[in-house]
């Protein structure tokens, strides 16, 4: 900033000097000699004056002498009139007046405004040129940053839960370090590696680990940094990026969120002249065109591989696609160990238990879990993170923070308790539902209460009966309201929405309808610019649409009837659990089970009882 200010002052002095020179030149054009007021009086007394021109705007009096000379004096026009009147009448001197116009400020104020505006504009240009994100005179230059290793660099040791993915990336680093090891066998290093996976699974972290491990230049850029409002800028930046990469080869170029620039062509409204498509075309040429692109490896990351252009995905451009998915229980435990490494942890905490209870959590979720637990421990003035903080952090991520201060009437509490107990009993007794972990009527986030169920193991496939039981469990809250209150409430809105969506996917995507058979209805192709509302195109008739609606309705009705039957048979136990829940506000899965088994005598761990249900 100090350097910019010095340059600003330098340019200010230059402009001021130019303005002074221009003023001198303008004044030099007037050949009149400037005289004093007393000299004017002397000329009048001597009778040497033919005429006087008084300019009231410039406060000047110009005298034309009888010998042909012209002289000028700076005077006050009004006082000057009174002084010279006695000399004008006897001498026959003519007097002319120049009246200032309304635009007189143009010749006085406007130059000053123009000078100030010029100085500000020059300062703005200097400031923009020196900034990294707004180089006005360098639109076509790439904004890629070269990675500089530091003491806090990320390595493969900091990436957990993705062993196979690390091996794939480590091979590329090893090739750049020891190319002869591969070239002697005739092997060619992949030109590009595309990392695919849901948000938060560690794609960018893995790229940072590659940068930390490699002893070669590492350029990093986001896909959104290529495309600007000016046509041709994106393609120019791609060329500049690869030119710099070739000069520093062997090197690695990392493009994060490549779907911002690599979306399928022909779907935009601009046709072939669309700026984004021009940028993509240049990227395709640079990755695999006629030009030589030796030892420049492109690593890209995206969570939307379905929208990428096929030409970008073919071998020769992105030869490898590494899928980084949701970590399993072993991976979650390793990720937790990485994030807990520099934090004090209570000895009683078992990370295996925490990993089992965080099914579906990504690496980012687990990092947030540990950080939230640390914040809670600090809030409670503890010196170490205990299991209580980790459990509370998990619930905050799943359902949101507790809202104990929210004013809730006793009637609302009772309805919420009946609703949540209905969920818990139905899920507990159905054979394919997940185990009930906790029930609470303390508001969290947007929910008045919650019932958390966690699976025992990670599963890839979902059986039809498990999906039907999940729908029945979702409808357990509405069924409990009907059984206990003989009425229904608005609290089941989200449950009904989720159950309906699951039933519709069973019919339209999974082919689980007995009447319609193993068929998929609706095309899953997504138009890039039309949004999610138009994601699935309809490729079936009105009759089939009516059949789909009928099947979905039948699945929902069967689930609701089944939930009502289960709760009607266990109404006494349901009401007892509700009373205890109203008293304690929160029940663990074990507490719920003990109360329910004591009243109903039905243990879900007994397979015979579960089959009977």
BELPEMO-V242403 format. One record per residue. N is the residue number from 1. RES is the residue in one letter. SS is DSSP state (H for helix, E for strand, - for the rest). Layout:
n = <N & N>
res = <RES & RES>
ss = <SS & SS>
This chain:
n = <1 & 2 & 3 & 4 & 5 & 6 & 7 & 8 & 9 & 10 & 11 & 12 & 13 & 14 & 15 & 16 & 17 & 18 & 19 & 20 & 21 & 22 & 23 & 24 & 25 & 26 & 27 & 28 & 29 & 30 & 31 & 32 & 33 & 34 & 35 & 36 & 37 & 38 & 39 & 40 & 41 & 42 & 43 & 44 & 45 & 46 & 47 & 48 & 49 & 50 & 51 & 52 & 53 & 54 & 55 & 56 & 57 & 58 & 59 & 60 & 61 & 62 & 63 & 64 & 65 & 66 & 67 & 68 & 69 & 70 & 71 & 72 & 73 & 74 & 75 & 76 & 77 & 78 & 79 & 80 & 81 & 82 & 83 & 84 & 85 & 86 & 87 & 88 & 89 & 90 & 91 & 92 & 93 & 94 & 95 & 96 & 97 & 98 & 99 & 100 & 101 & 102 & 103 & 104 & 105 & 106 & 107 & 108 & 109 & 110 & 111 & 112 & 113 & 114 & 115 & 116 & 117 & 118 & 119 & 120 & 121 & 122 & 123 & 124 & 125 & 126 & 127 & 128 & 129 & 130 & 131 & 132 & 133 & 134 & 135 & 136 & 137 & 138 & 139 & 140 & 141 & 142 & 143 & 144 & 145 & 146 & 147 & 148 & 149 & 150 & 151 & 152 & 153 & 154 & 155 & 156 & 157 & 158 & 159 & 160 & 161 & 162 & 163 & 164 & 165 & 166 & 167 & 168 & 169 & 170 & 171 & 172 & 173 & 174 & 175 & 176 & 177 & 178 & 179 & 180 & 181 & 182 & 183 & 184 & 185 & 186 & 187 & 188 & 189 & 190 & 191 & 192 & 193 & 194 & 195 & 196 & 197 & 198 & 199 & 200 & 201 & 202 & 203 & 204 & 205 & 206 & 207 & 208 & 209 & 210 & 211 & 212 & 213 & 214 & 215 & 216 & 217 & 218 & 219 & 220 & 221 & 222 & 223 & 224 & 225 & 226 & 227 & 228 & 229 & 230 & 231 & 232 & 233 & 234 & 235 & 236 & 237 & 238 & 239 & 240 & 241 & 242 & 243 & 244 & 245 & 246 & 247 & 248 & 249 & 250 & 251 & 252 & 253 & 254 & 255 & 256 & 257 & 258 & 259 & 260 & 261 & 262 & 263 & 264 & 265 & 266 & 267 & 268 & 269 & 270 & 271 & 272 & 273 & 274 & 275 & 276 & 277 & 278 & 279 & 280 & 281 & 282 & 283 & 284 & 285 & 286 & 287 & 288 & 289 & 290 & 291 & 292 & 293 & 294 & 295 & 296 & 297 & 298 & 299 & 300 & 301 & 302 & 303 & 304 & 305 & 306 & 307 & 308 & 309 & 310 & 311 & 312 & 313 & 314 & 315 & 316 & 317 & 318 & 319 & 320 & 321 & 322 & 323 & 324 & 325 & 326 & 327 & 328 & 329 & 330 & 331 & 332 & 333 & 334 & 335 & 336 & 337 & 338 & 339 & 340 & 341 & 342 & 343 & 344 & 345 & 346 & 347 & 348 & 349 & 350 & 351 & 352 & 353 & 354 & 355 & 356 & 357 & 358 & 359 & 360 & 361 & 362 & 363 & 364 & 365 & 366 & 367 & 368 & 369 & 370 & 371 & 372 & 373 & 374 & 375 & 376 & 377 & 378 & 379 & 380 & 381 & 382 & 383 & 384 & 385 & 386 & 387 & 388 & 389 & 390 & 391 & 392 & 393 & 394 & 395 & 396 & 397 & 398 & 399 & 400 & 401 & 402 & 403 & 404 & 405 & 406 & 407 & 408 & 409 & 410 & 411 & 412 & 413 & 414 & 415 & 416 & 417 & 418 & 419 & 420 & 421 & 422 & 423 & 424 & 425 & 426 & 427 & 428 & 429 & 430 & 431 & 432 & 433 & 434 & 435 & 436 & 437 & 438 & 439 & 440 & 441 & 442 & 443 & 444 & 445 & 446 & 447 & 448 & 449 & 450 & 451 & 452 & 453 & 454 & 455 & 456 & 457 & 458 & 459 & 460 & 461 & 462 & 463 & 464 & 465 & 466 & 467 & 468 & 469 & 470 & 471 & 472 & 473 & 474 & 475 & 476 & 477 & 478 & 479 & 480 & 481 & 482 & 483 & 484 & 485 & 486 & 487 & 488 & 489 & 490 & 491 & 492 & 493 & 494 & 495 & 496 & 497 & 498 & 499 & 500 & 501 & 502 & 503 & 504 & 505 & 506 & 507 & 508 & 509 & 510 & 511 & 512 & 513 & 514 & 515 & 516 & 517 & 518 & 519 & 520 & 521 & 522 & 523 & 524 & 525 & 526 & 527 & 528 & 529 & 530 & 531 & 532 & 533 & 534 & 535 & 536 & 537 & 538 & 539 & 540 & 541 & 542 & 543 & 544 & 545 & 546 & 547 & 548 & 549 & 550 & 551 & 552 & 553 & 554 & 555 & 556 & 557 & 558 & 559 & 560 & 561 & 562 & 563 & 564 & 565 & 566 & 567 & 568 & 569 & 570 & 571 & 572 & 573 & 574 & 575 & 576 & 577 & 578 & 579 & 580 & 581 & 582 & 583 & 584 & 585 & 586 & 587 & 588 & 589 & 590 & 591 & 592 & 593 & 594 & 595 & 596 & 597 & 598 & 599 & 600 & 601 & 602 & 603 & 604 & 605 & 606 & 607 & 608 & 609 & 610 & 611 & 612 & 613>
res = <X & X & X & X & X & X & X & X & X & X & X & X & X & X & X & X & X & X & X & X & X & X & X & X & X & X & X & X & X & X & X & X & X & X & X & X & X & X & X & X & X & X & X & X & X & X & X & X & X & X & X & X & X & X & X & X & X & X & X & X & X & X & X & X & X & X & X & X & X & X & X & X & X & X & X & X & X & X & X & X & X & X & X & X & X & X & X & X & X & X & X & X & X & X & X & X & X & X & X & X & X & X & X & X & X & X & X & X & X & X & X & X & X & X & X & X & X & X & X & X & X & X & X & X & X & X & X & X & X & X & X & X & X & X & X & X & X & X & X & X & X & X & X & X & X & X & X & X & X & X & X & X & X & X & X & X & X & X & X & X & X & X & X & X & X & X & X & X & X & X & X & X & X & X & X & X & X & X & X & X & X & X & X & X & X & X & X & X & X & X & X & X & X & X & X & X & X & X & X & X & X & X & X & X & X & X & X & X & X & X & X & X & X & X & X & X & X & X & X & X & X & X & X & X & X & X & X & X & X & X & X & X & X & X & X & X & X & X & X & X & X & X & X & X & X & X & X & X & X & X & X & X & X & X & X & X & X & X & X & X & X & X & X & X & X & X & X & X & X & X & X & X & X & X & X & X & X & X & X & X & X & X & X & X & X & X & X & X & X & X & X & X & X & X & X & X & X & X & X & X & X & X & X & X & X & X & X & X & X & X & X & X & X & X & X & X & X & X & X & X & X & X & X & X & X & X & X & X & X & X & X & X & X & X & X & X & X & X & X & X & X & X & X & X & X & X & X & X & X & X & X & X & X & X & X & X & X & X & X & X & X & X & X & X & X & X & X & X & X & X & X & X & X & X & X & X & X & X & X & X & X & X & X & X & X & X & X & X & X & X & X & X & X & X & X & X & X & X & X & X & X & X & X & X & X & X & X & X & X & X & X & X & X & X & X & X & X & X & X & X & X & X & X & X & X & X & X & X & X & X & X & X & X & X & X & X & X & X & X & X & X & X & X & X & X & X & X & X & X & X & X & X & X & X & X & X & X & X & X & X & X & X & X & X & X & X & X & X & X & X & X & X & X & X & X & X & X & X & X & X & X & X & X & X & X & X & X & X & X & X & X & X & X & X & X & X & X & X & X & X & X & X & X & X & X & X & X & X & X & X & X & X & X & X & X & X & X & X & X & X & X & X & X & X & X & X & X & X & X & X & X & X & X & X & X & X & X & X & X & X & X & X & X & X & X & X & X & X & X & X & X & X & X & X & X & X & X & X & X & X & X & X & X & X & X & X & X & X & X & X & X & X & X & X & X & X & X & X & X & X & X & X & X & X & X & X & X & X & X & X & X & X & X & X & X & X & X & X & X & X & X & X & X & X & X & X & X & X & X & X & X & X & X>
ss = <- & H & H & H & H & H & H & H & H & H & H & H & H & H & H & H & H & H & H & H & H & H & H & H & H & H & H & H & - & - & - & - & E & E & - & - & H & H & H & H & H & H & H & H & H & H & - & - & E & E & E & E & E & E & E & - & - & - & - & E & E & E & E & E & E & - & - & - & - & E & E & E & E & E & - & - & H & H & H & H & H & H & H & H & H & H & H & H & H & H & H & - & - & E & E & E & E & E & - & - & - & - & - & H & H & H & H & H & H & H & H & H & H & H & H & H & H & H & H & H & H & H & H & H & H & H & H & H & H & H & - & - & - & - & - & - & - & - & - & - & - & - & - & - & E & E & - & - & - & - & - & - & - & - & - & H & H & H & - & - & - & - & H & H & H & H & H & H & H & H & H & H & H & H & H & H & H & - & - & H & H & H & H & - & - & - & - & - & - & - & - & E & E & E & E & E & - & - & - & - & - & - & H & H & H & H & H & H & H & H & H & H & H & - & - & - & E & E & E & E & E & E & H & H & H & - & - & - & - & - & - & - & H & H & H & H & H & H & H & H & H & H & H & H & H & H & H & - & - & - & E & E & E & E & E & E & - & H & H & H & - & - & E & - & - & - & - & - & - & - & H & H & H & - & H & H & H & H & H & H & H & H & H & H & H & H & H & - & - & - & - & - & - & - & - & E & E & E & E & E & E & E & - & - & H & H & H & E & - & H & H & H & H & - & - & - & - & - & - & E & E & E & E & - & - & - & - & - & H & H & H & H & H & H & H & H & H & H & H & - & - & - & - & - & E & - & - & - & - & - & H & H & H & H & H & H & - & - & - & - & - & - & H & H & H & H & H & H & H & H & H & H & H & H & H & H & H & H & H & - & - & - & - & - & E & - & H & H & H & H & H & H & H & H & H & H & H & H & H & - & - & E & - & - & - & - & - & - & - & H & H & H & H & H & H & H & H & H & H & H & H & H & H & H & H & H & H & H & H & - & - & - & - & - & E & E & E & E & E & E & - & - & - & E & - & - & E & - & - & E & E & E & E & E & - & - & - & - & - & - & - & - & - & H & H & H & H & H & H & H & H & H & H & H & - & H & H & H & H & H & H & H & H & H & H & - & - & - & - & H & H & H & H & H & H & H & H & H & H & H & H & H & H & H & H & H & H & H & - & - & - & - & E & - & - & - & E & - & - & - & - & - & E & - & - & - & - & - & - & - & - & H & H & H & - & - & E & - & - & - & - & H & H & H & H & H & H & H & H & H & H & H & H & H & H & H & H & H & H & H & H & H & H & H & H & H & H & H & H & - & H & H & H & H & H & H & H & H & H & H & H & H & H & H & - & E & E & E & H & H & H & H & H & H & H & H & H & H & H & H & - & - & - & - & - & - & H & H & H & H & H & H & ->
